[in-house]
């Protein structure tokens, strides 16, 4: 890659497992072994300053786990997560010193604005909490004026600080979440499905706001979504995940307009598109397999039209397909199967 | 209008009004909504949360939660009025002549009974068949909705099936008694995109094969584009615009529809900003006078503040907006 400055966030062969064993006594009675679910496996990617990397995939593909790994809410089981060249410090390891300084620079916006705001706190206290925690304001007066600025920055009024979350609509609540995330002047925001709980007209307001803030404040986004149209709208680069692994990663136009991995093509074919009114689309067989017993070899092979013996046995690595695009697929690397035609608007 | 006069519409909703009496006054959730569905036609009903789209479906099914009630208007099914029937008569229609599919396939199924038991129970409620015939029918239905190894799946419980398979079972349940009308309320919203595509394709095939009329309620214009013939856009309990899907998507007339189409992120669009409709849909206790959309409308006229627009034909669509005052087409 041709970018000299170091990435803001780098994941190096990151994996995360969860213990999903039944309770001890059940295991004993049924003589069942411990069960581990591999939520994220061998993911390496980098996010450069000022860019938006979007991760897409269906439920259970590990995209939210990856988001939490990026900010230290989960500790990786394997590999390393580096923020600005230093290992990300686990969120439960106390907030003083280097940990606090690092955490101030990264914030997260969650999916459900009804669950992520404390209903018993006033908006002013919610937005001001990071300011107090990180000691960014000398006194109450300064806190109040900074909270007012933050609320106005996201299109609310400074007077809204005195109100409670229930007095706001879903879109306004998500603006409050954004104001809270911005309060510690972060460089890096992780947004986990920030608009999927919102109606389209409200979603448009929040997406426009996030784009304006990025331009004004030079923010870097890791954007998690299952909605490819939203991703097309916000992302500079796109990563496609399937069963815990990144299967295709590259510039947005390459991944969404010239998809190479058969799964990316399947996903793009599956979304109903407004321009396709009345046109029959090919149906795609099968469903995402159970991550507790993933298929052998390439985990996508049971649904893949290009699968052969090698795909059933050998897991493909994420390798360059062009100068910018990485693809984990034997068929793409061997040049077997179809080259995707240009997909226009 | 599509419904040809020779056969008449399958469903005819005329000036429907649904009210919720509360201590602080009467909330009008659906206000003067008229829709028709011809046999074999898929009518999309689209709108944002609170627009009244699910309530419209519930009103047709006679499943409004008290104190909600139909305060005015009429609902006709195959030429007969159904909104004034007694509960027992309605129960005979629901499931028999009107099938329903709801959003969440897990809560629509009883976790304590096998899928086979649930389907045969429904079949035997509506049709005079023996237990063996019901079982044969159930297995055939499961096969028809694309469930592999239906005879084995028959004896499984809902938790043993994936989300997409459960939704197929729910569809099989809705089809048990071969209804003439299907009400599908967000049938794919809880599903992943690849599963959603399969379910859309299945529903489209069943509608084609059986000639059912469908009311497809969803917030997702993409699903409408994939499946519906015509679409009604609801706003604040009123029909803003109704017309052929192609027309409404490509040449929206009502300023709300225009804003809504611009707000949907589209793949391959070069626009850096989405069209933004400022503000939010009004709460039921604060619906503005005149046109309900006027406070958010960039093209409002003085008239919009005072007078409520009525549905008016405009180029094949019907639009409730003062920008289209008469028969301009």
Interface residues (C-beta under 8 A of the other chain):
Chain A: X58 X59 X169 X170 X171 X172 X199 X200 X201 X202 X203 X204 X205 X207 X208 X211 X226 X227 X228 X229 X230 X232 X233 X256 X257 X266 X267 X268 X269 X270 X271 X272 X273 X274 X275 X276 X277 X278 X280 X281 X283 X284 X285 X286 X287 X288 X343 X344 X345
Chain B: X48 X49 X162 X164 X192 X193 X194 X195 X196 X197 X198 X200 X201 X204 X219 X220 X221 X222 X223 X225 X226 X245 X246 X249 X259 X260 X261 X262 X263 X264 X265 X266 X267 X268 X269 X270 X272 X273 X274 X275 X276 X277 X278 X280 X281
